[in-house]
Amino acid sequence: MATSRYDNERLRAIEEHLRDEDPGYVRRVERSAADLPEEPTSPDDEPVPQSTFVTVCAWTIGALLLLLLVVSLADPANRDFAATPETAPGSASTGAAAVYLVDGG
């Protein structure tokens, strides 16, 4: 991004003021800037850390095992989760929906 002449002069003045005020900080910033790469790398170029991949796999396997445990411990008589009392296998259904009245008083 290009900056105007005024912006460049203003930034230069701020740098000079900072150098006069805290030269130790300027040296630390310059050392840190020297460690930065010339061209920034895109996130697509960086591989996913192996620990992140292992963690995601472990959580996925754990969730699947927990689901398997819950399903295996479920009541075997109630395996048809979508069945309602009226349509459950072995029930004597009249085809009419049951109406439940709640006494409010």
C-alpha positions as CSV (number, residue, x, y, z in Angstrom):
1,M,0.0,0.0,0.0
2,A,1.5,3.3,-1.1
3,T,1.6,6.2,1.4
4,S,1.6,9.9,0.7
5,R,4.5,12.2,1.1
6,Y,2.9,13.7,4.2
7,D,2.4,10.3,5.7
8,N,6.0,9.3,5.1
9,E,7.3,12.5,6.7
10,R,5.0,12.1,9.7
11,L,6.2,8.4,10.2
12,R,9.8,9.5,9.9
13,A,9.2,12.2,12.6
14,I,7.6,9.6,14.8
15,E,10.5,7.2,14.4
16,E,13.1,10.0,15.2
17,H,11.1,10.9,18.3
18,L,11.0,7.3,19.4
19,R,14.7,6.8,18.8
20,D,15.5,9.8,21.0
21,E,13.0,8.7,23.7
22,D,13.7,5.0,24.0
23,P,16.7,3.7,22.1
24,G,16.6,0.3,23.8
25,Y,13.1,-0.4,22.6
26,V,14.1,0.6,19.0
27,R,17.0,-2.0,19.2
28,R,14.6,-4.7,20.3
29,V,12.1,-3.9,17.5
30,E,14.9,-3.9,14.9
31,R,16.2,-7.3,16.1
32,S,12.7,-8.7,16.0
33,A,12.1,-7.2,12.5
34,A,15.4,-8.9,11.3
35,D,13.9,-12.3,12.3
36,L,10.8,-11.8,10.1
37,P,10.8,-13.3,6.6
38,E,10.9,-11.0,3.6
39,E,7.8,-12.4,2.1
40,P,4.9,-13.5,4.4
41,T,3.7,-17.0,3.9
42,S,0.1,-17.8,3.2
43,P,-1.8,-20.0,5.7
44,D,-2.3,-22.6,3.0
45,D,1.5,-23.1,2.7
46,E,1.9,-24.0,6.4
47,P,1.1,-27.6,7.4
48,V,-1.3,-28.4,10.2
49,P,0.6,-29.3,13.3
50,Q,0.6,-33.0,14.0
51,S,-0.6,-32.5,17.5
52,T,-3.7,-30.7,16.3
53,F,-4.5,-33.6,13.9
54,V,-4.0,-36.2,16.6
55,T,-6.2,-34.2,19.0
56,V,-9.0,-33.9,16.5
57,C,-8.8,-37.6,15.7
58,A,-8.8,-38.6,19.4
59,W,-11.9,-36.4,20.1
60,T,-13.7,-37.9,17.1
61,I,-12.9,-41.5,18.2
62,G,-13.9,-40.7,21.8
63,A,-17.2,-39.3,20.7
64,L,-18.0,-42.3,18.5
65,L,-17.1,-44.7,21.3
66,L,-19.3,-42.8,23.7
67,L,-22.2,-42.9,21.2
68,L,-21.6,-46.7,20.8
69,L,-21.7,-47.1,24.6
70,V,-24.9,-45.2,25.0
71,V,-26.6,-47.1,22.2
72,S,-25.4,-50.5,23.6
73,L,-26.6,-49.7,27.1
74,A,-30.0,-48.5,25.9
75,D,-33.0,-50.6,27.0
76,P,-33.4,-53.4,24.4
77,A,-37.1,-53.3,24.7
78,N,-37.2,-49.7,23.5
79,R,-35.0,-50.0,20.3
80,D,-37.6,-48.4,18.1
81,F,-37.0,-44.8,19.1
82,A,-39.4,-43.4,16.5
83,A,-42.4,-45.4,17.6
84,T,-45.1,-43.8,19.6
85,P,-47.2,-45.7,22.2
86,E,-50.0,-45.9,19.6
87,T,-47.8,-47.3,16.8
88,A,-45.3,-49.4,18.8
89,P,-45.1,-53.0,17.6
90,G,-47.4,-55.3,19.5
91,S,-49.8,-52.5,20.7
92,A,-53.5,-52.6,20.0
93,S,-53.9,-49.5,18.0
94,T,-57.4,-48.2,17.1
95,G,-55.9,-45.7,14.6
96,A,-57.1,-42.7,16.7
97,A,-54.7,-40.5,18.4
98,A,-54.8,-40.6,22.2
99,V,-55.9,-37.4,23.9
100,Y,-54.7,-36.7,27.4
101,L,-56.5,-34.2,29.6
102,V,-54.7,-32.4,32.4
103,D,-56.7,-31.4,35.4
104,G,-55.9,-27.7,36.0
105,G,-57.4,-27.5,39.4
